[in-house]
Amino acid sequence: MFLSRNIVHLDLDTFFVSVERLLRPELLGKPVIVGGTSDRAVVSSCSYEARRFGVHSGMPMKMARALCRDAVIVRGDMEQYSKHSAVVTQIIAERSPVYEKASIDEHYIDLTGMERFFGSLKWAHELREAIIKNTGLPISLGLSVNKTVSKIATGEAKPNGELQVVADRVKPFLSPLSIRKLPGIGEKTYPLLRSMGVSTIDTLSRIPVDMMERVMGKNGIALWEKANGIDLTPVEPYSESKSISTESTFEQDSIDIVRMKELLVKMVEKIAFELRDQQKLTSCVTVKIRYSNFDTHTLQQRVPYTAFDHQLIPVVRALFDRLYQRRMLIRLIGVRFSGLVSGNPQLNMFDDNLAMINLYQALDRIRRKYGQKIVRRGVGYPGNEIAR
């Protein structure tokens, strides 16, 4: 049933809290909550000490304060977290044959074939030790036959531990665990499965796959496979070149800078929505100009991981101002977001309140239902550009 693969999953424990503790050692051992500081903000991360009181990520800060009155509330700093994430990624990149940066605090590594030369668990252990030594950040790992099982193993190894699940132990390992441990079971799927009398992975694995498909469609098949320890998803090699972009070519070359800046806003709205829709974050913004003589110039800037229009628009405008120096007619402008990772955009909503998050979510629901162009910012839209 299981392909002969060796997949490592690495997860930085309570990453935002751990970074804050590096910067402020006095926070060690205390219940810490990272997020916005107002009652209308949300929890982005919390320490294990705070979790004992029922605090969890995504919870309104007002509720978290009520549950854990002694908690230290820290306003998140995505710039710091992005920097520390990059250091960890660099350590992994220097040592790993194939790795995937799955999110700001998670990585997968494919060690298949290396067991002939190195013990896979020994290699993974030495990598984990190197990360801890060089960064001071706690990190847990799981090693198993595929991404799903290794990720679950990491969860069971926390905090700051290691766990290997070999092929013939996959089913016994998974069976007693709650279905909540299975990647892909969220707030909607969990109640549905519980209404069917399913509470453990073992029970889920025994449901006929055709019944799962009838109840949940293709997602039901995927969950059934995961419950049975089946996951053929490859480790996707991480590359900063992974990107999402859009360009507009003018029917007539132009120097209407005001209009171009309005168009840039449209572009950011378009591809930032696509980021959020794909649950991605960007860490690099690039602006492109092609002049009437076909000379093409680009300028880029690293940014803390984000997928929010109001954080990306100022960066794009500033790059355009720096880039447009020749005062020549412009033929084309474009925007690209690269250095993409998976992640919940709420993670970097430290300075805004819950109302802002709800606004983004509401607007995105409208766009998914009626199309991206149904809701836009209050700038002029008539023009002669042709979006591509």
For each residue, the residues with C-beta under 8 A, 3 or more apart:
1: 228 229 230
2: 5 145 146 167 170 229 230
3: 145 146 232
4: 112 145 167
5: 2 110 112 145 146
6: 110 111 112 114 115 120 143 145
7: 108 109 110 111 112 143 144 145 146 147 149 150 235
8: 108 109 110 111 120 124 127 141 142 143 150
9: 106 107 108 141 142 143 147 150 151 153 154
10: 92 106 107 108 109 127 128 131 139 140 141 154
11: 105 106 139 140 141 151 154 155 158
12: 15 18 85 88 105 106 137 138 139
13: 18 137 138 139 140 158 159 160
14: 17 18 45 46 47 48 138 159
15: 12 18 19 45 81 84 85 104 105 137
16: 19 20 34 44 45 76 81 347
17: 14 20 21 27 32 34 45 46 47
18: 12 13 14 15 21 22 137 138
19: 15 16 22 23 80 81 84 137
20: 16 17 23 24 27 32 34 74
21: 17 18 24 25 27 28 32
22: 18 19 25 84 136 137
23: 19 20 80
24: 20 21 27
25: 21 22 28
26: 30
27: 17 20 21 24 30 32 72 74
28: 21 25
29: 49
30: 26 27 47 49 70 71 72
31: 46 47 49 50 52 53 55 68 70 71 72
32: 17 20 21 27 46 47 49 50 71 72 74
33: 43 45 46 47 50 55 61 64 68 71 72 73 74
34: 16 17 20 43 44 45 46 74 75 76 350
35: 41 42 43 44 45 61 64 73 74 75 76 350
36: 40 41 42 61 75 76 349 350 351 352 353
37: 41 61 73 75
38: 41 61 353
39: 60 61 62 65
40: 36 60 61 62 353 354 355
41: 35 36 37 38 60 61 349 350 352 353 354
42: 35 36 58 59 60 61 346 349 354 357
43: 33 34 35 46 55 56 57 58 59 60 61 64
44: 16 34 35 57 76 346 347 348 349 350
45: 14 15 16 17 33 34 35 57 76 347
46: 14 17 31 32 33 34 43 50 51 55 56 57 64 71
47: 14 17 30 31 32 33 50 51
48: 14 51 52 159
49: 29 30 31 32 52
50: 31 32 33 46 47 53 55 64 68 71
51: 46 47 48 54 55 56
52: 31 48 49
53: 31 50 67 68 71
54: 51 67 68
55: 31 33 43 46 50 51 59 64 67 68 71
56: 43 46 51 59
57: 43 44 45 46
58: 42 43 346
59: 42 43 55 56 63 64
60: 39 40 41 42 43 63 64 354
61: 33 35 36 37 38 39 40 41 42 43 64 65 73
62: 39 40 65 66
63: 59 60 66 67
64: 33 35 43 46 50 55 59 60 61 67 68 71
65: 39 61 62 68 69 71 73
66: 62 63 69
67: 53 54 55 63 64
68: 31 33 50 53 54 55 64 65 71
69: 65 66
70: 30 31
71: 30 31 32 33 46 50 53 55 64 65 68
72: 27 30 31 32 33
73: 33 35 37 61 65
74: 20 27 32 33 34 35
75: 34 35 36 37 350 351
76: 16 34 35 36 44 45 81 347 348 350
77: 80 81 350
78: 81 82 304 305 306 347 348 350
79: 82 83 304
80: 19 23 77 83 84
81: 15 16 19 76 77 78 84 85 104 304 305
82: 78 79 85 86 104 283 302 303 304 305
83: 79 80 86 87
84: 15 19 22 80 81 87 88 135 137
85: 12 15 81 82 88 89 104 105 305
86: 82 83 89 90
87: 83 84 90 91 134 135
88: 12 84 85 91 92 107 131 135 137 139
89: 85 86 92 93 101 107 238
90: 86 87 93 94
91: 87 88 94 95 127 130 131 134 135
92: 10 88 89 95 96 99 107 109 127 131
93: 89 90 96 99 238
94: 90 91
95: 91 92 127 130
96: 92 93 99 109 127
97: 109 110 111 114
98: 109 110 235 237
99: 92 93 96 107 108 109 110 235 237 238
100: 107 108 109 235 236 237 238
101: 89 106 107 238 341
102: 106 107 108 341 342
103: 106 341 342 343
104: 15 81 82 85 281 305 341 343 347
105: 11 12 15 85
106: 9 10 11 12 101 102 103 342
107: 9 10 88 89 92 99 100 101 102 238
108: 7 8 9 10 99 100 102 147 150 235
109: 7 8 10 92 96 97 98 99 100 124 127 235
110: 5 6 7 8 97 98 99 234 235
111: 6 7 8 97 114 115 120 123 124 143
112: 4 5 6 7 115
113: 116
114: 6 97 111 117 118 120 123
115: 6 111 112 118 119 120
116: 113
117: 114
118: 114 115 122 123
119: 115 122 123
120: 6 8 111 114 115 123 124 143 164
121: 124 125 143 162 164
122: 118 119 125 126
123: 111 114 118 119 120 126 127
124: 8 109 111 120 121 127 128 141 143 162
125: 121 122 128 129 141 162
126: 122 123 129 130
127: 8 10 91 92 95 96 109 123 124 130 131
128: 10 124 125 131 132 139 141 162
129: 125 126 132 133
130: 91 95 126 127 133 134
131: 10 88 91 92 127 128 134 135 137 139
132: 128 129 135 136 137 138 139
133: 129 130
134: 87 91 130 131
135: 84 87 88 91 131 132
136: 22 132
137: 12 13 15 18 19 22 84 88 131 132
138: 12 13 14 18 132 159 160
139: 10 11 12 13 88 128 131 132 160
140: 10 11 13 154 157 158 159 160 161 162
141: 8 9 10 11 124 125 128 154 157 162 163
142: 8 9 149 150 151 152 153 154 155 156 157 162 163 164 165
143: 6 7 8 9 111 120 121 124 150 153 162 163 164 165
144: 7 149 150 153 164 165 166 170
145: 2 3 4 5 6 7 149 150 165 166 167 170 229
146: 2 3 5 7 149 150 229 230 231 232 233
147: 7 9 108 150 151 231 233 235
148: 151 152 182 183 226 229 231 233
149: 7 142 144 145 146 152 153 165 170 173 174 229 231
150: 7 8 9 108 142 143 144 145 146 147 153 154 165
151: 9 11 142 147 148 154 155 183
152: 142 148 149 155 156 173 174 177 181 182 183
153: 9 142 143 144 149 150 156 157 163 164 165 173
154: 9 10 11 140 141 142 150 151 157 158 163
155: 11 142 151 152 158 181
156: 142 152 153 163 177 181
157: 140 141 142 153 154 161 162 163
158: 11 13 140 154 155 161
159: 13 14 48 138 140
160: 13 138 139 140
161: 140 157 158
162: 121 124 125 128 140 141 142 143 157
163: 141 142 143 153 154 156 157
164: 120 121 142 143 144 153
165: 142 143 144 145 149 150 153 169 170 173
166: 144 145 169 170
167: 2 4 145 170
168:
169: 165 166 172 173
170: 2 144 145 149 165 166 167 173 174 229
171: 174 175 205 228 229
172: 169 175
173: 149 152 153 165 169 170 177
174: 149 152 170 171 177 201 202 205 227 229
175: 171 172 200 201 202 205
176: 200 201 202
177: 152 156 173 174 181 182 200 201
178: 181 199 200 201
179: 182 185 190 193 198 199 200 201 203 204 227
180: 185 190
181: 152 155 156 177 178 201
182: 148 152 177 179 185 201 204 223 226 227
183: 148 151 152 226
184: 189 219 222 223 226
185: 179 180 182 189 190 193 223
186: 189 190
187: 190 191
188: 191 192
189: 184 185 186 192 193 216 219 223
190: 179 180 185 186 187 193 194
191: 187 188 194 195
192: 188 189 195 196 215 216
193: 179 185 189 190 196 198 199 204
194: 190 191 197 198 199
195: 191 192
196: 192 193 207 215
197: 194 203
198: 179 193 194 203 204 207
199: 178 179 193 194 203
200: 175 176 177 178 179 203 204
201: 174 175 176 177 178 179 181 182 204 205 227
202: 174 175 176 205 206 227
203: 179 197 198 199 200 206 207
204: 179 182 193 198 200 201 207 223 224 227
205: 171 174 175 201 202 224 227 228
206: 202 203
207: 196 198 203 204 211 212 224
208: 211 212
209: 212 213 220 221 224
210: 213 214
211: 207 208 214 215 220
212: 207 208 209 215 216 220 221 223 224
213: 209 210 216 217 218 220 221
214: 210 211 220
215: 192 196 211 212 220
216: 189 192 212 213 219 220 223
217: 213 220 221
218: 213 221 222
219: 184 189 216 222 223
220: 209 211 212 213 214 215 216 217 223 224
221: 209 212 213 217 218 224 225
222: 184 218 219 225 226
223: 182 184 185 189 204 212 216 219 220 226 227
224: 204 205 207 209 212 220 221 227 228
225: 221 222 228 230 231
226: 148 182 183 184 222 223 229 230 231
227: 174 179 182 201 202 204 205 223 224
228: 1 171 205 224 225
229: 1 2 145 146 148 149 170 171 174 226
230: 1 2 146 225 226
231: 146 147 148 149 225 226
232: 3 146
233: 146 147 148
234: 110
235: 7 98 99 100 108 109 110 147
236: 100
237: 98 99 100
238: 89 93 99 100 101 107 242
239: 242
240: 284 338 339
241: 338
242: 238 239 338 339 340
243: 336 337 338 339 340
244: 271 274 275 280 282 336 337 338 340
245: 271 286 334 335 336 337
246: 267 270 271 334 335 387 388
247: 288 332 333 334 335 387 388
248: 263 267 332 333 334 385 386 387 388
249: 331 332 385 386 388
250: 253 254 330 331 332 384 385 386
251: 384 385 386
252: 384
253: 250 292 329 330 331
254: 250 259 260 329 330 384
255: 327 328 329 330
256: 259 260
257: 260 261 324
258: 261 262
259: 254 256 262 263 380 383
260: 254 256 257 263 264 320 330 333
261: 257 258 264 265 317 320
262: 258 259 265 266 379 380 381 383
263: 248 259 260 266 267 333 383 385
264: 260 261 267 268 287 313 316 317 320 333 335
265: 261 262 268 269 313 316 377 379
266: 262 263 269 270 376 379 381
267: 246 248 263 264 270 271 316 333 334 335
268: 264 265 271 272 309 312 313 316 335
269: 265 266 272 273 309 372 376 377
270: 246 266 267 273 274 372 387
271: 244 245 246 267 268 274 275 335 337
272: 268 269 275 276 307 308 309 312 337
273: 269 270 276 277 364 367 372
274: 244 270 271 277 278
275: 244 271 272 278 280 281 282 307 337 340 345
276: 272 273 279 280 307 345 360 364
277: 273 274 364 368
278: 274 275
279: 276 342 343 344 345
280: 244 275 276 307 340 341 342 343
281: 104 275 305 306 307 340 341 342 343 345 347 348
282: 244 275 285 303 305 306 307 312 337 338 339 340
283: 82 302 303 304 305 338 339 340 341
284: 240 300 301 302 303 337 338 339
285: 282 300 301 303 312 315 316 319 335 336 337
286: 245 298 299 300 319 335 336 337 338
287: 264 298 299 300 316 319 320 323 333 334 335
288: 247 296 297 298 332 333 334 335 336
289: 296 297 298 320 323 324 330 332 333
290: 294 295 296 297 330 331 332 333
291: 294 295 296 297 326 328 329 330 331
292: 253 328 329 330 331
293: 328
294: 290 291 331
295: 290 291
296: 288 289 290 291 332
297: 288 289 290 291 323
298: 286 287 288 289 323
299: 286 287 319 322 323
300: 284 285 286 287 319 338
301: 284 285 315 318 319
302: 82 283 284 339
303: 82 282 283 284 285 306 311 312 315
304: 78 79 81 82 283 348
305: 78 81 82 85 104 281 282 283 341 343 347 348
306: 78 281 282 303 311 312 345 348
307: 272 275 276 280 281 282 343 345
308: 272 311 312 345 348 349 360
309: 268 269 272 312 313 377
310: 313 314
311: 303 306 308 314 315 348
312: 268 272 282 285 303 306 308 309 315 316 337
313: 264 265 268 309 310 316 317
314: 310 311 317 318
315: 285 301 303 311 312 318 319
316: 264 265 267 268 285 287 312 313 319 320 335
317: 261 264 313 314 320 321
318: 301 314 315 321 322
319: 285 286 287 299 300 301 315 316 322 323
320: 260 261 264 287 289 316 317 323 324 333
321: 317 318 324
322: 299 318 319 325
323: 287 289 297 298 299 319 320
324: 257 289 320 321 327 330
325: 322
326: 291
327: 255 324
328: 255 291 292 293
329: 253 254 255 291 292
330: 250 253 254 255 260 289 290 291 292 324 333
331: 249 250 253 290 291 292 294
332: 247 248 249 250 288 289 290 296
333: 247 248 260 263 264 267 287 288 289 290 320 330
334: 245 246 247 248 267 287 288
335: 245 246 247 264 267 268 271 285 286 287 288 316
336: 243 244 245 285 286 288
337: 243 244 245 271 272 275 282 284 285 286 312 340
338: 240 241 242 243 244 282 283 284 286 300
339: 240 242 243 282 283 284 302
340: 242 243 244 275 280 281 282 283 337
341: 101 102 103 104 280 281 283 305
342: 102 103 106 279 280 281
343: 103 104 279 280 281 305 307 347
344: 279 347
345: 275 276 279 281 306 307 308 348 349 360
346: 42 44 58 349 357
347: 16 44 45 76 78 104 281 305 343 344
348: 44 76 78 281 304 305 306 308 311 345
349: 36 41 42 44 308 345 346 352 356 357
350: 34 35 36 41 44 75 76 77 78
351: 36 75
352: 36 41 349 356 357
353: 36 38 40 41 356 357
354: 40 41 42 60 357 358
355: 40 358 359
356: 349 352 353 359 360
357: 42 346 349 352 353 354 360 361
358: 354 355 361 362
359: 355 356 362 363
360: 276 308 345 356 357 363 364
361: 357 358 364 365
362: 358 359 365 366
363: 359 360 366 367 375
364: 273 276 277 360 361 367 368
365: 361 362 368 369
366: 362 363 369 370 374 375
367: 273 363 364 370 371 372 374 375
368: 277 364 365
369: 365 366
370: 366 367 374
371: 367 374
372: 269 270 273 367
373: 376
374: 366 367 370 371
375: 363 366 367
376: 266 269 373 379 381
377: 265 269 309
378:
379: 262 265 266 376
380: 259 262 383
381: 262 266 376
382:
383: 259 262 263 380
384: 250 251 252 254
385: 248 249 250 251 263
386: 248 249 250 251
387: 246 247 248 270
388: 246 247 248 249
